[in-house]
Amino acid sequence: MKPSAFHPLARLVHWLMAILILAMLFIGVSMVGDLSPRHPWLVELHKATGLALLALVVLRIILRLTLPHPPLPADLPPLQRFAAGASHLALYGLMLAMPLLGWAMLSAGGYPRPLQLPAIMPHDLQLYAVLRQAHGWAGYLLFVTILAHLGAALFHALVRRDGVLRSMWPGPLRRSD
């Protein structure tokens, strides 16, 4: 039998990642245009949080593949069912790609990596420039995908009222309908 809600650990990781990803997006945008004395601190915070998010997304993928999760509502139209699956694949792909692009970018630029991680790309400034641009565009794409995800969650909660948002909501589950 399928559960009516996600496992508490899956919900915890989801909401922790949501907070960290939003913080990362704002830190990333602000550090690009910041030449103040706080710039090095923002860069180090961005790197450390990116590494934490890489570990969390790997854990999240493992949890998604191993723990039972609630099915989508049976009456969900096929196009919305497809959009839900495609958007989740995009989210997981971007959540994995962003820290890997950052790590590759640091490697290609010859910059220090958190925890003295090994380089995953050769030191090449042209490659660094390409990866830096890819990291930035992927960040914007992640932000747009998150907005779509949030919009879908609100649609399920406020329009369909089908329990989809409630199944991932933190804390104890209460039926309100």
C-alpha positions as CSV (number, residue, x, y, z in Angstrom):
1,M,0.0,0.0,0.0
2,K,1.3,3.4,-1.0
3,P,1.7,6.0,1.9
4,S,-0.4,9.2,2.0
5,A,2.6,11.3,2.8
6,F,6.4,11.3,2.2
7,H,8.6,9.7,4.8
8,P,9.6,12.3,7.6
9,L,13.3,12.1,6.6
10,A,12.4,12.8,2.9
11,R,10.3,15.8,4.1
12,L,13.1,17.0,6.3
13,V,15.7,16.8,3.5
14,H,13.2,18.5,1.1
15,W,12.6,21.5,3.3
16,L,16.3,21.8,4.3
17,M,17.3,21.8,0.7
18,A,14.6,24.3,-0.2
19,I,15.9,26.8,2.4
20,L,19.6,26.2,1.4
21,I,18.9,26.5,-2.3
22,L,17.0,29.7,-2.0
23,A,19.8,31.1,0.2
24,M,22.4,29.9,-2.4
25,L,20.6,31.6,-5.2
26,F,20.5,34.9,-3.4
27,I,24.1,34.6,-2.2
28,G,25.2,33.7,-5.7
29,V,23.4,36.7,-7.2
30,S,24.7,39.1,-4.6
31,M,28.3,37.9,-4.6
32,V,28.6,38.4,-8.4
33,G,28.1,42.1,-8.1
34,D,29.7,42.6,-4.7
35,L,33.3,43.9,-4.5
36,S,33.1,44.9,-0.8
37,P,35.2,43.3,1.9
38,R,32.5,40.7,2.5
39,H,32.9,39.2,-1.0
40,P,35.5,36.5,0.0
41,W,33.2,35.5,2.9
42,L,30.2,35.2,0.5
43,V,32.3,33.1,-1.9
44,E,33.4,30.7,0.9
45,L,29.8,30.5,2.2
46,H,28.6,29.8,-1.3
47,K,31.2,27.0,-1.8
48,A,30.5,25.4,1.6
49,T,26.7,25.5,1.1
50,G,27.1,24.1,-2.4
51,L,29.0,21.1,-1.1
52,A,26.4,20.5,1.6
53,L,23.7,20.7,-1.1
54,L,25.6,18.2,-3.3
55,A,25.6,15.7,-0.4
56,L,21.9,16.4,0.4
57,V,20.8,16.0,-3.2
58,V,22.6,12.6,-3.4
59,L,20.9,11.6,-0.1
60,R,17.6,12.9,-1.5
61,I,17.9,10.8,-4.7
62,I,18.7,7.7,-2.6
63,L,15.6,8.4,-0.4
64,R,13.4,8.9,-3.4
65,L,14.6,5.6,-5.0
66,T,14.3,3.6,-1.8
67,L,11.4,4.9,0.3
68,P,7.8,4.5,-0.7
69,H,6.1,7.8,-1.7
70,P,2.5,8.8,-2.2
71,P,1.1,8.5,-5.7
72,L,-0.1,11.5,-7.7
73,P,-3.9,11.9,-7.5
74,A,-5.6,9.3,-9.7
75,D,-7.7,12.0,-11.4
76,L,-4.7,14.1,-12.4
77,P,-4.9,14.8,-16.2
78,P,-2.2,13.0,-18.2
79,L,-0.6,16.3,-19.3
80,Q,-0.3,17.5,-15.6
81,R,1.0,14.0,-14.7
82,F,3.7,14.3,-17.4
83,A,4.5,17.9,-16.3
84,A,4.9,16.7,-12.7
85,G,7.4,14.0,-13.7
86,A,9.3,16.2,-16.1
87,S,9.6,19.1,-13.7
88,H,10.8,16.8,-10.9
89,L,13.4,15.3,-13.2
90,A,14.5,18.9,-14.1
91,L,14.7,19.9,-10.5
92,Y,16.8,16.8,-9.5
93,G,19.0,17.3,-12.6
94,L,19.6,21.0,-11.8
95,M,20.1,20.4,-8.1
96,L,22.8,17.9,-9.0
97,A,24.2,19.9,-11.9
98,M,24.6,23.2,-10.0
99,P,27.2,22.1,-7.3
100,L,29.0,19.9,-9.9
101,L,29.2,22.9,-12.3
102,G,30.5,25.0,-9.4
103,W,33.1,22.4,-8.5
104,A,34.2,22.0,-12.1
105,M,34.4,25.8,-12.5
106,L,36.6,26.1,-9.4
107,S,38.8,23.3,-10.7
108,A,39.2,24.8,-14.2
109,G,39.9,28.2,-12.6
110,G,42.5,26.9,-10.3
111,Y,40.6,28.1,-7.2
112,P,40.7,26.4,-3.8
113,R,37.8,23.9,-3.4
114,P,36.0,23.2,-0.1
115,L,37.6,20.5,2.0
116,Q,40.5,20.4,-0.4
117,L,38.4,18.3,-2.8
118,P,40.2,17.1,-5.9
119,A,40.0,18.9,-9.2
120,I,37.4,17.4,-11.5
121,M,38.5,19.5,-14.5
122,P,41.9,20.5,-15.8
123,H,43.1,24.0,-15.1
124,D,42.0,25.9,-18.2
125,L,40.8,29.5,-18.1
126,Q,38.7,29.2,-21.3
127,L,36.9,26.2,-19.8
128,Y,36.5,28.2,-16.6
129,A,34.8,31.0,-18.5
130,V,32.4,28.5,-20.2
131,L,31.6,26.7,-16.9
132,R,31.1,30.0,-15.0
133,Q,28.5,31.1,-17.6
134,A,26.9,27.6,-17.5
135,H,26.7,27.8,-13.7
136,G,25.1,31.2,-13.9
137,W,22.5,30.2,-16.5
138,A,21.8,26.9,-14.7
139,G,21.1,29.0,-11.5
140,Y,18.5,31.1,-13.4
141,L,17.0,28.0,-14.8
142,L,16.8,26.4,-11.3
143,F,15.1,29.6,-10.0
144,V,12.5,29.4,-12.8
145,T,12.0,25.7,-12.2
146,I,11.6,26.3,-8.4
147,L,8.9,29.0,-9.2
148,A,7.1,26.5,-11.4
149,H,7.3,23.9,-8.6
150,L,6.0,26.4,-6.0
151,G,3.2,27.4,-8.4
152,A,2.2,23.7,-8.9
153,A,2.3,23.1,-5.1
154,L,0.0,26.1,-4.5
155,F,-2.3,24.9,-7.4
156,H,-2.6,21.6,-5.7
157,A,-3.2,23.2,-2.3
158,L,-5.5,26.0,-3.2
159,V,-7.3,24.9,-6.4
160,R,-7.3,21.1,-6.5
161,R,-7.2,20.7,-2.7
162,D,-6.0,17.1,-3.3
163,G,-3.4,16.7,-0.5
164,V,-0.3,16.8,-2.7
165,L,1.2,19.8,-0.8
166,R,0.1,18.3,2.5
167,S,2.0,15.1,1.7
168,M,5.3,17.0,1.7
169,W,4.5,19.6,4.4
170,P,6.8,19.5,7.4
171,G,5.5,18.4,10.8
172,P,2.6,16.2,11.7
173,L,0.0,15.7,9.0
174,R,-3.6,16.9,9.7
175,R,-6.5,16.5,7.4
176,S,-8.4,19.8,7.0
177,D,-11.0,18.7,4.5
